[in-house]
Amino acid sequence: MRTIPMTETLDIEFKSDIKQYPDRDLIDEIVGMANTVGGTLYLGVEDDGTITGVHKNHKDAIGVTALIANSTVPPITVRAEIITEEKDVLKIEIPRSRGVVSTSSGKILRRRLKLDGSPEVIPMYSYEIPSRLAELGMLDFSAQPLAGAVLEDLDPTQRARLRKIIQNRQGGEKALLTLPDDELDIALRLVTEVGGKYVPTVTGMLLIGKEERIAALMPTAKSTFQVLEGTAVRMNEDSSKPLLELFENYETYLKAWNPERETEYGLFRIPIPEFDWSAFREGLVNAFCHRDYTMLGSVRVLLDDEGMVISNPGGFIDGVNLKNLLTVEPHGRNPALADAMKRIGLAEKTGRGIDRIFEGSIIFGRPWPDYSESTSRTVKLFIQRAKADLPFAKLVADEQNRQGKPLSIYTLMILSLLNSERRCNLERIVELTNLSENKVRSAVENMLEMGLIEASGNGKNRSFIMEKKIYREKNESIQYVRQTDIDSIRYPELIMKLARTQNGIITKQNIIELLNISPSQAYALIKQLQNEKKITLLNGGKYAKYKITD
């Protein structure tokens, strides 16, 4: 069986070694991969995936490992081994570098995908190095002094806006308001000392800089707000405004394009917006705080018939991926900017704004936010337009009122999952939520105690459904009974039906695959059918077969 991939990707590289691939080119490829995402290089495989074999001079895996270490600065430690698939191939596993590495001759390279999807190694230019270090958490670009900026580039009007936000926002640190302007700037790292005098930092210019100076000194700090109805462009505004003013503008824009539907809740009527305000605000904060300010491009907010997209230049930083978004320790590309936003009151204090983004959709029974179209160069958040599931929203609101506190994001995710999937076992919940088994198990047990869900079965076959109240609210009592009882009642009937389609023969494995149950449950059903004289043992042993009784 072939273990070598069939095609090249960003982290998979093939190199022909029929004519002995040059060592200097091999080192270039290794450096490029280490400076990107790492990966595996197969020496002895053609670009089309054909295995042609490694050259005899490259069959010494230890020697190749030493060559790579001696030809890179700092030395790259790879794992190399000869594998045999049709012919010998040298497999080289390259770790992702924790810094910026170069060849011993001084070349700094990185890897990218071309338009046709194939990879290539290209130079990493000097202006890209800060971006790489920020991505690895080794440099806070937002705390750096902005070249060419002077204190006069900070706008007093925007500083007054900053003070107003601190005063009005619930999370704002009110103690900051007692500071004079120069001390406030230092406290929020809006300025830093260089050569005995203070100059604006990247954070300072982004938050309270003059618009024309931001445009001149930071051409990367752009944003776009767009609204499309079908193919018609209803709004398209590009901006280089400071972030505090920009946030206020974007919230005003959203109000015009975010219709609300009122629903009754007890004696009150509450509005349900198409897009949750907290989710929008946190999505916007994340886009600006985590974007790569060394890259050209704009933070983009797009509203169209499908939903809302918030995207920003710069992929996920090191250690963050689609599967651990909700569990990874909070850390960002621009800590100084993120810290200032938290202290002002614009960002989530805990750094868990992603929880708010998911909560904003889940509490109304809508599809989860989607980051799946993010790439190594862009993070894209998509929040789908969807009708609110009012019975589900009421269930969540009732439980939160009863407890006097919000439900955890894990509880909300599991409730949402069971609401859409109807029935899940522990393994399935872990798979779909990307949460650890221990977190899921703990959340599920708490939800059982609270009466939010119900369980059936034992051990690994224990499965969970929403409690009957939600089915009653949706006028789906029949579906509730079906979920809890009818399936197990029909098991013998389904087994007999399958046996008849197989010339009257059935095996335990057939039953396991048919009903998705455990071997012990399958054996219990076999014994039941034997006791009822519906089937008899045809032949015993490990692969026992049973025959329908004539």
C-alpha positions as CSV (number, residue, x, y, z in Angstrom):
1,M,0.0,0.0,0.0
2,R,1.4,3.4,-1.0
3,T,2.1,5.8,1.9
4,I,3.7,8.6,-0.2
5,P,1.1,11.3,-1.1
6,M,0.0,11.5,-4.8
7,T,0.3,15.3,-5.1
8,E,2.4,18.2,-3.8
9,T,0.9,20.7,-1.4
10,L,2.3,23.5,0.8
11,D,3.8,21.0,3.2
12,I,4.5,18.2,0.7
13,E,7.3,18.4,-1.8
14,F,8.6,15.9,-4.5
15,K,12.0,16.1,-6.0
16,S,13.4,13.9,-8.8
17,D,16.8,12.4,-7.9
18,I,17.5,10.5,-11.1
19,K,20.4,12.8,-12.0
20,Q,21.2,13.5,-8.3
21,Y,19.3,16.6,-7.2
22,P,21.9,19.4,-6.3
23,D,22.6,19.7,-2.6
24,R,22.4,23.5,-2.7
25,D,18.9,23.3,-4.2
26,L,17.9,20.7,-1.6
27,I,19.0,23.1,1.1
28,D,16.9,25.9,-0.5
29,E,13.8,23.7,-0.4
30,I,14.4,22.7,3.2
31,V,14.8,26.4,4.3
32,G,11.7,27.4,2.4
33,M,9.6,24.7,4.1
34,A,11.0,25.5,7.6
35,N,10.2,29.2,7.2
36,T,6.6,28.4,6.2
37,V,4.7,25.5,7.8
38,G,7.3,22.7,7.7
39,G,6.4,19.5,6.0
40,T,7.9,16.5,4.2
41,L,10.2,16.3,1.2
42,Y,10.3,13.1,-0.8
43,L,13.6,12.8,-2.7
44,G,13.1,10.3,-5.6
45,V,9.6,11.2,-6.6
46,E,8.7,13.2,-9.8
47,D,6.4,16.2,-9.7
48,D,3.5,14.1,-11.0
49,G,3.9,11.6,-8.1
50,T,5.7,8.9,-10.0
51,I,8.3,7.1,-7.9
52,T,11.6,7.0,-9.7
53,G,14.0,6.3,-6.7
54,V,16.7,8.1,-4.8
55,H,20.2,8.5,-6.2
56,K,22.8,6.3,-4.6
57,N,24.7,9.3,-3.3
58,H,21.6,10.3,-1.2
59,K,20.9,6.9,0.3
60,D,22.9,7.8,3.5
61,A,20.0,9.4,5.5
62,I,22.4,10.3,8.4
63,G,24.7,12.0,6.0
64,V,21.9,14.0,4.4
65,T,20.7,15.0,7.9
66,A,24.2,16.3,8.8
67,L,24.5,18.1,5.4
68,I,21.2,20.0,6.2
69,A,22.3,20.9,9.7
70,N,25.7,22.2,8.5
71,S,24.2,24.2,5.6
72,T,21.5,26.2,7.5
73,V,21.7,29.0,10.1
74,P,20.6,28.3,12.7
75,P,20.9,24.6,12.0
76,I,17.7,22.8,11.0
77,T,17.3,19.4,12.6
78,V,15.4,17.1,10.2
79,R,14.4,13.5,10.4
80,A,15.4,11.5,7.3
81,E,14.9,7.8,6.4
82,I,14.9,5.6,3.4
83,I,11.5,4.1,2.7
84,T,10.8,1.5,0.0
85,E,7.7,1.8,-2.2
86,E,8.4,0.3,-5.6
87,K,11.9,1.9,-5.3
88,D,13.9,3.5,-2.5
89,V,12.8,7.1,-1.6
90,L,14.5,9.4,0.9
91,K,11.8,10.9,3.2
92,I,12.9,14.1,4.9
93,E,10.6,15.5,7.6
94,I,11.2,19.3,8.2
95,P,9.9,21.0,11.4
96,R,8.4,24.4,11.3
97,S,11.1,26.9,12.4
98,R,10.6,28.8,15.6
99,G,12.4,31.7,14.1
100,V,13.7,32.8,10.7
101,V,16.4,30.5,9.2
102,S,18.6,30.9,6.2
103,T,21.1,28.9,4.1
104,S,24.7,29.1,5.2
105,S,25.2,31.4,2.2
106,G,22.7,33.9,3.6
107,K,19.6,33.1,1.5
108,I,16.3,33.5,3.4
109,L,13.4,31.7,1.6
110,R,9.8,30.8,2.1
111,R,7.2,28.6,0.4
112,R,4.0,29.5,-1.3
113,L,1.3,28.1,-3.6
114,K,1.2,29.3,-7.2
115,L,-2.1,30.1,-8.9
116,D,-2.4,26.5,-10.2
117,G,-2.1,25.2,-6.6
118,S,1.5,23.8,-7.0
119,P,4.1,24.9,-4.5
120,E,7.3,26.9,-5.1
121,V,10.1,28.4,-3.0
122,I,10.7,32.1,-3.3
123,P,12.8,34.7,-1.4
124,M,11.6,36.1,1.9
125,Y,12.2,39.8,1.7
126,S,13.4,41.9,4.7
127,Y,9.9,43.5,5.1
128,E,8.4,40.0,5.5
129,I,10.6,39.1,8.4
130,P,8.7,41.1,11.1
131,S,5.5,39.4,9.8
132,R,7.0,36.0,10.2
133,L,8.3,36.8,13.7
134,A,4.9,38.3,14.7
135,E,3.2,35.1,13.4
136,L,5.5,33.1,15.7
137,G,4.8,35.3,18.7
138,M,8.4,36.6,18.8
139,L,7.7,40.2,17.8
140,D,4.9,42.6,18.7
141,F,4.7,44.7,15.6
142,S,2.0,46.9,17.1
143,A,4.3,48.0,19.9
144,Q,7.0,49.2,17.6
145,P,7.6,52.9,16.9
146,L,6.1,53.9,13.5
147,A,8.8,55.2,11.2
148,G,8.2,58.8,10.3
149,A,5.5,59.4,12.9
150,V,5.7,62.3,15.4
151,L,3.5,63.2,18.4
152,E,1.7,65.8,16.3
153,D,0.3,62.9,14.1
154,L,-1.9,61.9,17.0
155,D,-5.4,63.5,16.9
156,P,-6.7,65.2,20.0
157,T,-10.2,64.7,18.8
158,Q,-9.6,60.9,18.7
159,R,-8.1,61.0,22.1
160,A,-11.3,62.6,23.4
161,R,-13.2,59.9,21.7
162,L,-11.0,57.3,23.4
163,R,-11.8,58.8,26.8
164,K,-15.5,58.8,26.0
165,I,-15.4,55.1,25.1
166,I,-13.7,54.3,28.3
167,Q,-16.3,56.2,30.2
168,N,-19.3,54.6,28.4
169,R,-18.2,51.0,27.9
170,Q,-18.8,48.6,30.7
171,G,-15.3,47.0,30.4
172,G,-13.4,50.2,30.2
173,E,-10.8,50.8,32.9
174,K,-12.1,54.0,34.5
175,A,-8.8,54.6,36.3
176,L,-7.3,55.6,33.0
177,L,-9.6,58.6,32.9
178,T,-7.7,60.2,35.8
179,L,-4.4,60.3,33.8
180,P,-3.3,63.3,31.9
181,D,-3.0,62.8,28.1
182,D,0.7,62.1,28.0
183,E,0.5,59.5,30.8
184,L,-2.6,58.0,29.2
185,D,-0.7,57.5,26.0
186,I,2.1,55.8,27.8
187,A,-0.2,53.6,29.8
188,L,-1.9,52.3,26.7
189,R,1.4,52.0,24.8
190,L,0.2,54.6,22.2
191,V,3.7,56.1,22.4
192,T,7.2,54.7,23.1
193,E,10.5,56.4,24.0
194,V,13.1,56.5,21.2
195,G,16.4,58.4,21.6
196,G,15.1,60.3,24.7
197,K,11.8,61.5,23.2
198,Y,8.4,59.9,22.8
199,V,7.0,58.9,19.3
200,P,3.8,57.2,18.3
201,T,3.7,53.4,18.1
202,V,1.8,51.4,15.5
203,T,-1.0,51.0,18.1
204,G,-1.1,54.7,18.8
205,M,-1.5,55.6,15.1
206,L,-4.1,52.9,14.6
207,L,-6.3,54.0,17.5
208,I,-5.9,57.8,17.6
209,G,-3.8,58.9,14.6
210,K,-4.9,61.5,12.1
211,E,-6.5,59.9,9.1
212,E,-4.3,61.5,6.5
213,R,-1.1,60.5,8.4
214,I,-2.3,56.9,8.8
215,A,-2.9,56.8,5.0
216,A,0.6,58.2,4.4
217,L,2.6,56.2,7.0
218,M,0.6,53.0,7.1
219,P,-0.8,52.1,3.6
220,T,-1.5,48.6,4.9
221,A,-4.0,49.9,7.5
222,K,-7.1,50.0,5.3
223,S,-10.6,48.7,5.7
224,T,-13.6,48.2,3.5
225,F,-17.4,48.0,4.3
226,Q,-19.5,46.5,1.5
227,V,-23.2,45.7,1.1
228,L,-24.4,43.6,-1.9
229,E,-28.0,42.8,-2.7
230,G,-27.8,40.2,-5.4
231,T,-25.2,41.6,-7.8
232,A,-26.2,45.2,-7.0
233,V,-23.6,47.2,-4.9
234,R,-25.5,49.1,-2.2
235,M,-22.5,50.3,-0.3
236,N,-18.7,50.2,-0.8
237,E,-16.6,52.4,1.4
238,D,-12.8,52.2,1.7
239,S,-11.3,53.9,4.7
240,S,-8.0,54.7,6.5
241,K,-9.7,56.2,9.6
242,P,-8.4,55.5,13.1
243,L,-10.0,52.3,14.6
244,L,-12.0,54.1,17.3
245,E,-13.9,56.2,14.8
246,L,-14.1,53.3,12.4
247,F,-15.8,51.0,14.9
248,E,-18.4,53.6,15.6
249,N,-19.0,54.1,11.9
250,Y,-19.3,50.4,11.2
251,E,-21.7,49.8,14.0
252,T,-23.9,52.6,12.5
253,Y,-23.7,51.0,9.1
254,L,-24.7,47.6,10.4
255,K,-27.8,49.0,12.1
256,A,-29.1,50.0,8.7
257,W,-28.5,46.5,7.3
258,N,-29.3,44.3,10.3
259,P,-33.1,43.8,10.5
260,E,-34.6,42.7,13.8
261,R,-37.6,40.5,14.4
262,E,-39.5,40.8,17.6
263,T,-40.7,37.8,19.5
264,E,-42.6,37.3,22.7
265,Y,-40.8,36.0,25.8
266,G,-43.1,35.8,28.8
267,L,-44.6,39.3,29.3
268,F,-41.9,40.9,27.1
269,R,-41.2,41.3,23.5
270,I,-37.5,41.0,22.6
271,P,-35.8,41.8,19.3
272,I,-33.8,39.1,17.6
273,P,-31.3,40.6,15.0
274,E,-30.1,38.8,12.0
275,F,-26.5,39.2,13.2
276,D,-25.7,39.3,16.9
277,W,-24.2,42.6,17.9
278,S,-21.6,41.1,20.3
279,A,-20.5,38.6,17.6
280,F,-20.1,41.4,15.1
281,R,-18.1,43.6,17.5
282,E,-15.8,40.7,18.5
283,G,-15.3,39.6,14.9
284,L,-14.3,43.1,14.0
285,V,-12.0,43.4,17.0
286,N,-10.3,40.1,16.1
287,A,-9.9,41.1,12.4
288,F,-8.1,44.3,13.4
289,C,-6.1,43.0,16.3
290,H,-4.9,39.8,14.5
291,R,-4.3,41.2,11.0
292,D,-0.8,41.4,9.6
293,Y,0.0,45.1,9.3
294,T,3.1,44.3,7.2
295,M,0.9,43.0,4.4
296,L,-1.0,45.1,1.9
297,G,-4.7,44.4,1.9
298,S,-7.8,45.5,3.8
299,V,-9.9,44.3,6.7
300,R,-13.2,43.6,4.8
301,V,-16.7,43.5,6.1
302,L,-19.2,42.2,3.5
303,L,-22.9,41.9,3.9
304,D,-24.8,40.0,1.2
305,D,-27.7,37.7,0.7
306,E,-25.8,34.7,2.1
307,G,-24.6,36.4,5.3
308,M,-21.8,38.4,6.7
309,V,-18.1,38.0,6.0
310,I,-15.3,39.6,8.1
311,S,-11.8,38.9,6.7
312,N,-8.3,40.2,7.3
313,P,-4.9,39.8,5.8
314,G,-2.6,37.4,7.7
315,G,-3.4,33.8,8.4
316,F,-3.8,32.2,11.8
317,I,-0.8,32.7,14.0
318,D,1.5,29.8,15.1
319,G,-0.4,27.2,17.1
320,V,-3.9,28.2,16.0
321,N,-5.9,26.2,13.5
322,L,-9.5,25.4,12.6
323,K,-9.7,22.6,15.1
324,N,-8.5,24.4,18.2
325,L,-10.1,27.9,17.8
326,L,-12.2,27.5,20.9
327,T,-9.7,25.8,23.1
328,V,-6.2,27.3,22.3
329,E,-4.8,29.7,24.8
330,P,-5.6,33.3,23.9
331,H,-2.6,34.9,22.1
332,G,-2.5,37.3,19.1
333,R,-0.3,38.8,16.5
334,N,-0.5,42.3,17.9
335,P,-0.5,42.1,21.8
336,A,-0.1,45.8,22.4
337,L,-3.1,46.7,20.2
338,A,-5.2,43.9,21.7
339,D,-4.3,45.0,25.2
340,A,-5.3,48.6,24.5
341,M,-8.6,47.5,23.0
342,K,-9.4,45.4,26.1
343,R,-8.5,48.2,28.5
344,I,-10.6,50.7,26.6
345,G,-13.5,48.4,26.7
346,L,-13.8,47.4,23.0
347,A,-12.5,43.9,23.3
348,E,-13.3,40.9,25.5
349,K,-11.2,41.1,28.7
350,T,-10.4,37.4,28.8
351,G,-9.2,37.3,25.2
352,R,-12.0,34.8,24.4
353,G,-13.8,36.9,21.9
354,I,-14.1,33.8,19.7
355,D,-16.6,32.4,22.3
356,R,-18.8,35.5,21.9
357,I,-18.7,35.0,18.1
358,F,-20.0,31.4,18.4
359,E,-22.4,32.2,21.2
360,G,-24.0,34.9,19.0
361,S,-25.2,32.3,16.5
362,I,-25.8,29.4,18.8
363,I,-28.2,31.1,21.3
364,F,-30.6,31.7,18.4
365,G,-30.3,28.2,17.1
366,R,-28.5,29.3,13.9
367,P,-25.6,27.6,12.1
368,W,-22.2,28.0,13.7
369,P,-19.8,30.6,12.5
370,D,-17.5,29.3,9.7
371,Y,-13.8,29.8,9.4
372,S,-13.2,27.0,6.8
373,E,-12.3,29.4,3.9
374,S,-9.3,30.8,5.8
375,T,-5.9,30.3,4.3
376,S,-2.3,30.8,5.3
377,R,-2.6,34.4,4.1
378,T,-6.1,35.3,5.2
379,V,-8.6,34.7,8.0
380,K,-12.2,34.7,6.9
381,L,-15.2,34.6,9.3
382,F,-18.6,33.8,7.7
383,I,-21.8,34.2,9.7
384,Q,-24.8,32.8,7.8
385,R,-28.1,34.5,7.5
386,A,-30.6,32.1,9.0
387,K,-34.0,32.1,10.6
388,A,-33.8,31.9,14.4
389,D,-35.0,28.7,16.0
390,L,-37.3,30.3,18.5
391,P,-38.1,27.2,20.7
392,F,-34.4,26.5,21.0
393,A,-33.6,30.2,21.8
394,K,-36.3,30.1,24.5
395,L,-34.9,27.0,26.0
396,V,-31.5,28.6,26.2
397,A,-32.9,31.8,27.7
398,D,-35.0,30.0,30.3
399,E,-32.0,27.9,31.5
400,Q,-29.8,31.0,31.7
401,N,-32.4,32.8,33.7
402,R,-32.9,29.8,35.9
403,Q,-29.2,29.6,36.6
404,G,-28.7,33.3,36.8
405,K,-25.6,33.2,34.5
406,P,-24.8,32.4,30.8
407,L,-24.4,28.8,29.7
408,S,-20.8,27.8,28.9
409,I,-19.8,27.8,25.3
410,Y,-19.3,24.0,25.5
411,T,-22.8,23.5,26.8
412,L,-24.2,25.7,24.0
413,M,-22.3,23.9,21.3
414,I,-23.5,20.5,22.5
415,L,-27.1,21.7,22.8
416,S,-26.9,23.1,19.3
417,L,-25.4,19.9,17.9
418,L,-28.1,17.8,19.4
419,N,-30.7,20.2,18.2
420,S,-29.5,19.7,14.6
421,E,-28.3,16.1,14.7
422,R,-31.1,14.8,16.9
423,R,-28.9,12.0,18.5
424,C,-25.2,11.8,19.1
425,N,-22.9,9.6,21.2
426,L,-19.8,10.9,23.0
427,E,-17.5,10.1,20.1
428,R,-19.6,11.9,17.6
429,I,-19.8,15.0,19.8
430,V,-16.0,15.1,20.2
431,E,-15.6,14.7,16.4
432,L,-18.0,17.6,15.5
433,T,-17.0,20.1,18.2
434,N,-13.2,19.5,18.2
435,L,-13.4,19.6,22.0
436,S,-11.4,17.2,24.1
437,E,-13.2,14.1,25.3
438,N,-12.8,15.1,29.0
439,K,-14.4,18.5,28.3
440,V,-17.3,16.9,26.4
441,R,-17.8,14.2,29.1
442,S,-17.9,16.8,31.9
443,A,-20.3,19.1,30.0
444,V,-22.6,16.2,29.1
445,E,-22.8,15.0,32.7
446,N,-23.7,18.5,33.9
447,M,-26.3,18.9,31.2
448,L,-27.9,15.6,32.2
449,E,-28.0,16.8,35.8
450,M,-29.6,20.1,34.7
451,G,-32.2,18.1,32.7
452,L,-31.2,19.7,29.4
453,I,-30.6,16.4,27.6
454,E,-31.5,12.8,28.0
455,A,-29.3,9.7,27.7
456,S,-29.9,6.1,26.5
457,G,-27.7,3.1,26.4
458,N,-24.5,2.3,28.3
459,G,-20.8,2.6,27.9
460,K,-19.5,3.6,24.5
461,N,-23.0,3.1,23.0
462,R,-24.5,5.7,25.3
463,S,-26.2,8.4,23.2
464,F,-27.8,11.7,23.9
465,I,-30.9,13.7,22.7
466,M,-32.5,17.0,23.7
467,E,-34.9,16.8,26.5
468,K,-38.6,16.4,25.7
469,K,-39.5,20.1,26.4
470,I,-37.8,21.2,23.2
471,Y,-39.7,18.7,21.1
472,R,-43.0,19.8,22.8
473,E,-42.2,23.4,22.0
474,K,-41.7,22.5,18.4
475,N,-44.8,20.3,18.3
476,E,-42.6,17.3,17.5
477,S,-43.7,14.9,20.2
478,I,-43.9,12.1,17.6
479,Q,-40.2,12.7,16.7
480,Y,-39.3,12.5,20.4
481,V,-41.0,9.2,20.9
482,R,-39.3,7.9,17.7
483,Q,-35.9,9.0,19.0
484,T,-36.4,7.3,22.4
485,D,-38.3,4.1,21.7
486,I,-39.1,3.2,18.1
487,D,-35.5,2.6,16.9
488,S,-34.8,-0.2,19.5
489,I,-38.2,-1.8,19.0
490,R,-37.6,-2.1,15.2
491,Y,-34.1,-3.7,15.6
492,P,-35.3,-7.4,15.4
493,E,-37.5,-6.5,12.4
494,L,-34.6,-4.9,10.6
495,I,-32.3,-7.8,11.4
496,M,-34.8,-10.3,9.9
497,K,-35.3,-8.1,6.8
498,L,-31.5,-8.0,6.2
499,A,-31.2,-11.8,6.7
500,R,-33.9,-12.4,4.0
501,T,-32.0,-10.3,1.5
502,Q,-28.9,-12.5,2.2
503,N,-30.5,-15.9,1.5
504,G,-31.7,-16.2,5.1
505,I,-28.1,-15.8,6.6
506,I,-27.0,-13.2,9.1
507,T,-23.8,-12.6,11.1
508,K,-23.1,-10.6,14.3
509,Q,-20.9,-8.2,12.2
510,N,-23.8,-7.7,9.8
511,I,-26.0,-6.6,12.8
512,I,-23.3,-4.3,14.2
513,E,-22.9,-2.5,10.8
514,L,-26.7,-2.4,10.2
515,L,-27.7,-0.9,13.6
516,N,-24.4,0.9,14.5
517,I,-24.4,-0.9,17.9
518,S,-21.7,-2.6,20.0
519,P,-20.8,-6.4,19.7
520,S,-22.4,-7.0,23.1
521,Q,-25.7,-5.4,22.0
522,A,-25.6,-7.4,18.8
523,Y,-25.1,-10.6,20.7
524,A,-28.0,-9.8,23.0
525,L,-30.3,-9.3,19.9
526,I,-29.1,-12.6,18.5
527,K,-29.9,-14.4,21.8
528,Q,-33.4,-12.7,21.8
529,L,-34.1,-13.9,18.2
530,Q,-32.8,-17.4,19.1
531,N,-35.1,-17.6,22.2
532,E,-38.0,-16.5,20.0
533,K,-37.0,-19.4,17.6
534,K,-36.7,-16.9,14.7
535,I,-33.0,-17.8,13.9
536,T,-30.8,-20.8,14.6
537,L,-27.0,-21.2,14.7
538,L,-25.7,-22.4,11.3
539,N,-22.1,-22.7,12.3
540,G,-20.2,-21.5,15.4
541,G,-16.8,-20.0,16.0
542,K,-15.4,-16.6,15.6
543,Y,-17.3,-16.0,12.3
544,A,-20.6,-17.6,13.5
545,K,-23.5,-17.5,11.1
546,Y,-27.2,-17.7,11.8
547,K,-30.0,-18.9,9.6
548,I,-33.7,-17.9,9.6
549,T,-35.8,-20.7,11.0
550,D,-38.0,-22.3,8.4
